[in-house]
Amino acid sequence: MPESAPPHGDPGPQELVMTLLGTYVSPRESRRVWSGGLVGVLAGLGFSDGAARIALARLARRDLLARHKAGRLVHYSLTRRTIALLEDGDRRIFSLGRRDREVGQWTVLWQSIPESRRQARERLVRRLRFLGFGPVQDGTWIAPHDREAEVLALLTELDVAEHAGLMLGKPSPALDVRRFAARAWNLDGLAARYDAFVRDFGGYSADLPDAEAFRVRTWLTHTFRAFPSLDPELPVGLVPAPPSRAAAVELFHDLYQALAPAAQRHFDEVTEK
């Protein structure tokens, strides 16, 4: 794995800040983190000071960070919105692949949110992907599980329920589900990403210096965070699970815990002031 880059993807600093908050700050919701320290850890992960400071300012404007100024020092803390997003993310990330999904109700959503509500539409799409939905055609999304409660709450939160429809049902036994699912989700690409995750992180152990443990754990978490938006966890009775998913899930949980003390020490040392 490169010294300051993730094995896959090209995350922006805002996305990486959210990973850092969820991994190292979220357990201590009232904690204030020194802005210079956040800039420092982002620099160690490959971002310029300017890019890091712009990312923090934009997250504050989006109500994802609260800014606190005391003299010449600036600190950031988590907002209620961020805490809710991180808790929701944790539920998806840490439950992914932990049990085989059974065949049950599927969820179909269609939406016609107008262009004047483009921001709400984009937020809806991001959340649908995180809930395991895949697009089958323009404005129509499908998930292989009962997501009624989550989707209704999301539509209400975004105030777009009048522009959407929701239905629960089951695929026909005559349907080639594997072939149909490949239209909504990139199943071959997903399998390749699980393979790469195991290959990229499988050689690490807990015996790492603090700074290296922080780097590896941060990219481990950031890379794994993408899987809930890519993996619909299709029922294994219909479509086999990706071959390396179980190994990737086990590796993530083992390494995440093993590197936690050293990585947290490094984060605290750099960000506390």
Phi, psi and omega in degrees: 000134180300159186297321187226034180215150179284157180295331182221147175079172182224077188291145172280164182296330178297315179298321181289325175300319179297322175297316180298317180297315181293330185272323190241347184243325188309321179297343180238080192299328184273359184292141174254132185249130180297130182298321179297327177291319177297319176299320180295316181290326177292324176298320178292345179256010171107009182251145179289160177302317182298314180297321180294316182292322177297318180298316180296318180296320180291322177295324177294320179294332179273007181062032175258346173223144173256130184263133180232125181245130178225103185066234181267355183265141176241132175237158177236148174227166180282139173272168178300322179298316180295318179301316179296318179296318181292321178296318178296318178298319179299319180299318180287315185293314187276352174259348184302127175070012183275346176207153177286134179275135179268159177291127180206211180289139171256158181244131176241128178237135169232144184219151175224053181293127185292161181300331179294344177248038186301318181298318178295321179297318180294321177295321178299314181298316179299317182288324177299316179299319181294334178274003177094012178281151173229149181277135177253336171193177185305121175080359182242128184232149183224143175230141184276025180214169178280105179246022185304310185298315181296319182290318178299318178296321180293316179298322178292316180301319182273354180058048180231017184301328182290347181254013187223157173230154185219138180214144175248145179186188180231148177291149179294139176300338180279352184276138172281091188297321180300318180291318179294316182298328180295343176282329184266331182226145178276083187290323178293318177295323177297314179300319180294324180290322175296318177302313182294323179299314180296319180293317186286327186249355185291343183269001184268152176231180181283347185274072180230148172301157187305312183296321179290321177298320178297314181299311183294315182295323179296313179290326175303310183292315182297320179292316181292331180301337182285336188297321178301332178276350182250330188253110180283355184051058179300145179303130184293341176288345179250317183222127179300146177292153174306135188305324185262006183299312183300318179294321180294318180296315179296317179298315180301308183296318181295312185286325178302315180287318185296324183271354188303309184300312182293318181295320179294321177301316181295314180301314181297319181297321184279327191258350183269123176200000000 
